[in-house]
Amino acid sequence: MKKVRQTTSPEAAAKSLEELETRFNHWRQNKAYRRESIPLDLLQAARALTDHLGHTCVKSRLGISGDQLKHGALSFTPL
């Protein structure tokens, strides 16, 4: 069975990035300690947006590095 890729309009992707930026800012202002890992849900949302907007756009807007985007929270295992 062929996998169908869902398309997202550039306007919708940009709106999603704005919303994600707001979520990142809220997390940064409320995290428990300085070196706290980025939550998995935020990383997954950022990775999903790179398909539509590109890595550079997402990384610069969210203030994260390529390593954080690529490797962050990969060792996460739910209880």
C-alpha positions as CSV (number, residue, x, y, z in Angstrom):
1,M,0.0,0.0,0.0
2,K,1.4,3.4,-1.0
3,K,1.8,5.9,1.8
4,V,0.1,9.2,1.1
5,R,1.8,12.3,2.3
6,Q,-0.5,14.9,3.8
7,T,0.2,18.3,2.4
8,T,0.0,21.5,4.5
9,S,-0.3,25.0,3.1
10,P,2.6,27.4,3.8
11,E,0.2,29.6,5.7
12,A,-0.9,26.7,8.0
13,A,2.7,25.7,8.6
14,A,3.7,29.2,9.4
15,K,0.8,29.5,11.9
16,S,1.8,26.2,13.5
17,L,5.3,27.4,13.8
18,E,4.1,30.6,15.6
19,E,2.0,28.5,18.0
20,L,5.0,26.2,18.6
21,E,7.2,29.2,19.3
22,T,4.7,30.3,21.9
23,R,4.8,26.9,23.5
24,F,8.6,26.8,23.5
25,N,8.7,30.3,25.2
26,H,6.2,29.2,27.8
27,W,8.2,26.1,28.6
28,R,11.5,28.1,28.8
29,Q,9.9,30.5,31.3
30,N,8.5,27.8,33.5
31,K,11.1,25.0,33.4
32,A,12.2,23.6,36.7
33,Y,16.0,24.0,36.1
34,R,18.3,25.7,33.6
35,R,19.5,22.6,31.7
36,E,16.1,20.8,31.6
37,S,15.7,18.8,28.4
38,I,13.2,20.0,25.8
39,P,9.9,18.1,26.3
40,L,9.3,15.3,23.8
41,D,6.0,16.7,22.5
42,L,7.7,20.0,21.6
43,L,10.6,18.2,19.8
44,Q,8.1,16.0,17.8
45,A,6.1,19.1,16.8
46,A,9.3,20.8,15.7
47,R,10.5,17.8,13.7
48,A,7.1,17.6,12.0
49,L,7.3,21.2,10.9
50,T,10.8,20.7,9.3
51,D,9.0,18.7,6.5
52,H,7.1,21.8,5.5
53,L,9.4,24.7,6.4
54,G,12.9,23.3,6.5
55,H,15.4,22.7,9.3
56,T,16.9,26.2,9.2
57,C,13.7,28.0,9.5
58,V,12.4,25.9,12.4
59,K,15.7,25.9,14.3
60,S,16.2,29.6,14.1
61,R,12.6,30.5,15.0
62,L,12.6,28.2,18.0
63,G,16.1,28.9,19.2
64,I,17.3,25.3,19.1
65,S,20.3,23.6,17.6
66,G,20.5,21.0,14.9
67,D,21.6,18.5,17.5
68,Q,18.7,19.2,19.7
69,L,16.3,18.9,16.8
70,K,17.9,15.7,15.6
71,H,18.9,13.9,18.7
72,G,17.1,15.5,21.6
73,A,15.0,13.1,23.8
74,L,15.7,10.1,21.5
75,S,16.5,8.0,24.6
76,F,13.1,8.8,26.1
77,T,11.3,5.7,27.3
78,P,7.8,6.1,28.8
79,L,7.1,4.3,32.1
